[in-house]
Amino acid sequence: MLEEVFRKYFPGYENCRLTGIGSLPGMRETRRVIGDYILSDMDVLVGNKFEDGITIVTDILCQHHPTSRKKGFYAHTHVDKPIEGVYCVPAGACNDWDMHPFMEGRGYEVRNNQETYCEIPYRCLVPKGLDNLLTAGRCISTTWHAQIASRLIAPSFNLGHAAGVAAGMCLDMGILPHDLDGKLVRKELVEAESYPMPLDPGITRRKPKELVLHGEQLRAHY
Ligand SMILES: Cc1cc2nc3c(=O)[nH]c(=O)nc-3n(C[C@H](O)[C@H](O)[C@H](O)COP(=O)(O)OP(=O)(O)OC[C@H]3O[C@@H](n4cnc5c(N)ncnc54)[C@H](O)[C@@H]3O)c2cc1C
């Protein structure tokens, strides 16, 4: 049927043959649970660490604008006042509602501190009000902006692994996920060398100067 539609309505496709399509549409954002901890935008941007951290957020806020491809990868959020240790610039050309359908583009633009990384705590995997469930991947407990970072393939993969390890520990101990101490999950992952080792703190992924340049280039994008 799709082939017929293309042949009939798309100039140049009169003799096309459809050889394959994706079996399912991909979704970047789906439902998220509310868990014992909600990973926030600021956790990601500041690079917060947690005693029960079970994996790391590996990349910047991989933002996709819902309507504009041009504005798609302008990965940042906004705060009222600059935050120490975080890359902040006064809000500029993006200060319009179109760029931020879910928030006001005001104050200061904030981007990830590329010299560090954020951890995801075990508590984000444990849904509030449900006793016998662990979540992993893009549905864990985060804010909208934080999910943009935590849903990436590498953290999703690691979260699934951590959830499996935690479930095994619950079975061994005869307890429910809520009662499992996330620090033990972290310990288990570290000892099994399954906790993703962050980069050597001495090696920055992007130097601050380049970061500023990056910001200016992005600004020129408008
Ligand atoms: C178009 C697109 C491009 C992306 N590009 C990138 C990228 O370049 N880099 C990056 O890091 N991330 C990218 N992402 C994000 C990343 O791929 C996803 O966020 C991540 O794969 C989510 O992992 P997940 O395990 O939560 O879900 P999924 O990978 O969707 O896995 C869920 C699995 O559960 C299965 N399933 C669903 N219901 C049932 C059921 N009832 N019973 C049994 N199985 C079921 C599904 O078939 C699926 O295999 C992209 C996402 C999209 C949509």
The ligand as a Gaussian input file, in Angstrom:
#p B3LYP/6-31G(d) Opt

LIG

0 1
 C       15.031000       8.236000      16.065000
 C       15.886000       8.112000      17.303000
 C       17.240000       8.379000      17.232000
 C       18.048000       8.228000      18.358000
 N       19.381000       8.462000      18.246000
 C       20.177000       8.240000      19.290000
 C       21.592000       8.386000      19.169000
 O       22.123000       8.714000      18.115000
 N       22.353000       8.154000      20.266000
 C       21.816000       7.773000      21.461000
 O       22.573000       7.552000      22.413000
 N       20.478000       7.653000      21.599000
 C       19.650000       7.852000      20.557000
 N       18.302000       7.705000      20.692000
 C       17.747000       7.407000      22.026000
 C       17.894000       5.959000      22.430000
 O       17.933000       5.127000      21.289000
 C       16.711000       5.529000      23.310000
 O       16.409000       6.518000      24.279000
 C       17.066000       4.229000      24.027000
 O       17.290000       3.216000      23.076000
 C       15.977000       3.840000      24.982000
 O       16.268000       2.560000      25.488000
 P       15.153000       1.743000      26.232000
 O       15.798000       0.449000      26.634000
 O       14.525000       2.571000      27.291000
 O       14.010000       1.490000      25.155000
 P       14.067000       0.714000      23.764000
 O       15.432000       0.742000      23.164000
 O       12.909000       1.232000      22.976000
 O       13.797000      -0.785000      24.190000
 C       12.537000      -1.210000      24.623000
 C       12.338000      -2.632000      24.109000
 O       11.186000      -3.198000      24.721000
 C       10.471000      -3.921000      23.732000
 N        9.086000      -4.034000      24.199000
 C        8.129000      -3.072000      24.241000
 N        6.994000      -3.565000      24.746000
 C        7.239000      -4.861000      25.052000
 C        6.454000      -5.890000      25.621000
 N        5.195000      -5.679000      25.998000
 N        7.027000      -7.073000      25.786000
 C        8.313000      -7.311000      25.441000
 N        9.111000      -6.349000      24.896000
 C        8.574000      -5.147000      24.714000
 C       10.631000      -3.078000      22.483000
 O       10.403000      -3.845000      21.324000
 C       12.102000      -2.656000      22.600000
 O       12.969000      -3.594000      22.014000
 C       17.466000       7.828000      19.587000
 C       16.111000       7.566000      19.654000
 C       15.320000       7.709000      18.536000
 C       13.859000       7.384000      18.630000

